[in-house]
Amino acid sequence: MGAPRRALVTGASSGIGEAVVRAFAERGYRVALLARRTSELERVRASLPRPDEHVVVACDLRDEAALRVAIASAGERLGAFDVVVHSAGVGYRARLEELERVEIERVLALNVTAVLLVDREALPWLERGERPVVIHVASVIARRGIPGQLVYAASKAALVSASEALRLEWAGRGIEVCLVHPGVTRTPFFAVQRNPHGRPPPDLASADEPATVAAAILELDRRPQPEVWLRSRWRWFALASLVAPRFADRWLAKKLGPSDQQ
Ligand SMILES: NC(=O)c1ccc[n+]([C@@H]2O[C@H](COP(=O)([O-])OP(=O)(O)OC[C@H]3O[C@@H](n4cnc5c(N)ncnc54)[C@H](OP(=O)(O)O)[C@@H]3O)[C@@H](O)[C@H]2O)c1
């Protein structure tokens, strides 16, 4: 058995990030848990096997100065990053005519800008890592926008594009860059997102559990791939949207029903 892998996980206080922390810690990884709420990060850390081996770094990722300090602190305390998982992210449930500029900027600042800044700050620590892997958590709607979520979809589409570029930029450094596209997952995500007109949340009855997404992320760390979907039908739908967009529109309109089309 080799040395434990050292992981930085953003969004570690809740949902998918919390499940990733747990999956990693259960397999002997040492983890730096990052989000804003120290109390929630400490709750997660205390529930892990060997809590003293993991570290908490609280910061608001929209604050660049705080982000730099937090990543440096995590790197110094773990010594290197073998894997970085970006799970911090927010939604925005609003149609075009409802959009507020300040909210658009808040979504993009976290879902796009912060991911790139974290990768930039993590680079020296990844270069010290063993078989380094970076995993960006995007969404099934990254490659196919849906009504009522156009800013969120655009943020994840930007993340996909940046990830493709970074995958090549970092190929020469030996750092793998992976994308994972969860579908609807049972987390607090829908409750905390900005939803000024009280639009309905998705039906969570058939949602994935965060542990299912975490298992896919663990597998990506073991065997990195450029891009994985949790459910293959969304992959085919992304492809259909590219080659037969009107057909894909009709299928989506039928699936969503009238509430999301007017
Ligand atoms: N749930 C879904 O159906 C779904 C589907 C596809 C993709 N995703 C993506 O999966 C990722 C995780 O979402 P989730 O479902 O686990 O949602 P979640 O339970 O709401 O978790 C979001 C995490 O982001 C952190 N966060 C929010 N704002 C932050 C900030 N300014 N600085 C630092 N951390 C911040 C939150 O912690 P604090 O509040 O403590 O900061 C929390 O740990 C997101 O990127 C989301 O877009 C989710």
PDBQT file of the ligand as one rigid body, heavy atoms in Angstrom, charges set to zero:
ROOT
HETATM    1  N1  LIG A 301     -27.579  18.792  -6.700  1.00  0.00    +0.000 N 
HETATM    2  C1  LIG A 301     -27.706  18.644  -8.018  1.00  0.00    +0.000 C 
HETATM    3  O1  LIG A 301     -28.783  18.220  -8.522  1.00  0.00    +0.000 OA
HETATM    4  C2  LIG A 301     -26.557  18.955  -8.940  1.00  0.00    +0.000 A 
HETATM    5  C3  LIG A 301     -26.655  18.529 -10.276  1.00  0.00    +0.000 A 
HETATM    6  C4  LIG A 301     -25.604  18.801 -11.143  1.00  0.00    +0.000 A 
HETATM    7  C5  LIG A 301     -24.475  19.459 -10.700  1.00  0.00    +0.000 A 
HETATM    8  N2  LIG A 301     -24.404  19.872  -9.393  1.00  0.00    +0.000 N 
HETATM    9  C6  LIG A 301     -23.183  20.572  -8.980  1.00  0.00    +0.000 C 
HETATM   10  O2  LIG A 301     -22.606  19.869  -7.924  1.00  0.00    +0.000 OA
HETATM   11  C7  LIG A 301     -21.851  20.756  -7.092  1.00  0.00    +0.000 C 
HETATM   12  C8  LIG A 301     -22.234  20.529  -5.643  1.00  0.00    +0.000 C 
HETATM   13  O3  LIG A 301     -23.574  20.863  -5.471  1.00  0.00    +0.000 OA
HETATM   14  P1  LIG A 301     -24.461  20.206  -4.310  1.00  0.00    +0.000 P 
HETATM   15  O4  LIG A 301     -25.634  19.616  -4.949  1.00  0.00    +0.000 OA
HETATM   16  O5  LIG A 301     -23.604  19.390  -3.424  1.00  0.00    +0.000 OA
HETATM   17  O6  LIG A 301     -24.954  21.547  -3.582  1.00  0.00    +0.000 OA
HETATM   18  P2  LIG A 301     -24.883  22.020  -2.055  1.00  0.00    +0.000 P 
HETATM   19  O7  LIG A 301     -25.262  20.895  -1.163  1.00  0.00    +0.000 OA
HETATM   20  O8  LIG A 301     -25.675  23.291  -2.006  1.00  0.00    +0.000 OA
HETATM   21  O9  LIG A 301     -23.327  22.318  -1.844  1.00  0.00    +0.000 OA
HETATM   22  C9  LIG A 301     -22.703  23.466  -2.341  1.00  0.00    +0.000 C 
HETATM   23  C10 LIG A 301     -21.378  23.661  -1.621  1.00  0.00    +0.000 C 
HETATM   24  O10 LIG A 301     -20.751  24.853  -2.125  1.00  0.00    +0.000 OA
HETATM   25  C11 LIG A 301     -20.281  25.618  -1.003  1.00  0.00    +0.000 C 
HETATM   26  N3  LIG A 301     -20.259  27.046  -1.358  1.00  0.00    +0.000 N 
HETATM   27  C12 LIG A 301     -21.307  27.807  -1.777  1.00  0.00    +0.000 A 
HETATM   28  N4  LIG A 301     -20.910  29.058  -1.960  1.00  0.00    +0.000 NA
HETATM   29  C13 LIG A 301     -19.592  29.114  -1.661  1.00  0.00    +0.000 A 
HETATM   30  C14 LIG A 301     -18.614  30.145  -1.647  1.00  0.00    +0.000 A 
HETATM   31  N5  LIG A 301     -18.921  31.411  -2.002  1.00  0.00    +0.000 N 
HETATM   32  N6  LIG A 301     -17.354  29.849  -1.267  1.00  0.00    +0.000 NA
HETATM   33  C15 LIG A 301     -17.036  28.586  -0.911  1.00  0.00    +0.000 A 
HETATM   34  N7  LIG A 301     -17.896  27.556  -0.918  1.00  0.00    +0.000 NA
HETATM   35  C16 LIG A 301     -19.157  27.822  -1.273  1.00  0.00    +0.000 A 
HETATM   36  C17 LIG A 301     -21.313  25.323   0.092  1.00  0.00    +0.000 C 
HETATM   37  O11 LIG A 301     -20.770  25.512   1.398  1.00  0.00    +0.000 OA
HETATM   38  P3  LIG A 301     -20.921  26.833   2.292  1.00  0.00    +0.000 P 
HETATM   39  O12 LIG A 301     -22.346  27.277   2.216  1.00  0.00    +0.000 OA
HETATM   40  O13 LIG A 301     -20.507  26.354   3.658  1.00  0.00    +0.000 OA
HETATM   41  O14 LIG A 301     -19.956  27.801   1.723  1.00  0.00    +0.000 OA
HETATM   42  C18 LIG A 301     -21.529  23.831  -0.125  1.00  0.00    +0.000 C 
HETATM   43  O15 LIG A 301     -20.532  23.092   0.538  1.00  0.00    +0.000 OA
HETATM   44  C19 LIG A 301     -22.165  22.175  -7.595  1.00  0.00    +0.000 C 
HETATM   45  O16 LIG A 301     -21.092  22.599  -8.410  1.00  0.00    +0.000 OA
HETATM   46  C20 LIG A 301     -23.416  21.973  -8.434  1.00  0.00    +0.000 C 
HETATM   47  O17 LIG A 301     -23.501  22.940  -9.459  1.00  0.00    +0.000 OA
HETATM   48  C21 LIG A 301     -25.407  19.625  -8.505  1.00  0.00    +0.000 A 
ENDROOT
TORSDOF 0
